[in-house]
């Protein structure tokens, strides 16, 4: 039995399917770069969290202040400075942040103003990403 679809429609559908098959590797490749950035970000954070098996030495208050400063962004940054600091300290998280609309970016900025920890900012970005409409 022959198809009742005109030849031009069948060619159009085949052309669209072919176009999608040609574009798929490029679209998937973009995700690979994005995932590599996130992976590098995770490795950077994991390196900061490695456990030292040597007995702890008494820490001075200067050491504690330095440790606290390395896992936080500076306080009181305006939104442009926040974005620059995010780009420098958490490039994978920044790549995700860039996908948001201005309203969601503002919400992330407000979250930073309440909690400037790098882990807290990353967590908020991932939370907002999973809540994407």
ABEGO torsion letter per residue (X at the ends): XBBABBAAAAAAAAAAAAAAAAAAAAAAAAAAAAAAAAAAAAAAAAAAABBBABBBBBBBAAAAAAAAAAABBBBGBBAAAAAAAAAAABAAAAAAAAABBAAAAAAAAAAAAABABAAAAAAAAAAAAAABX
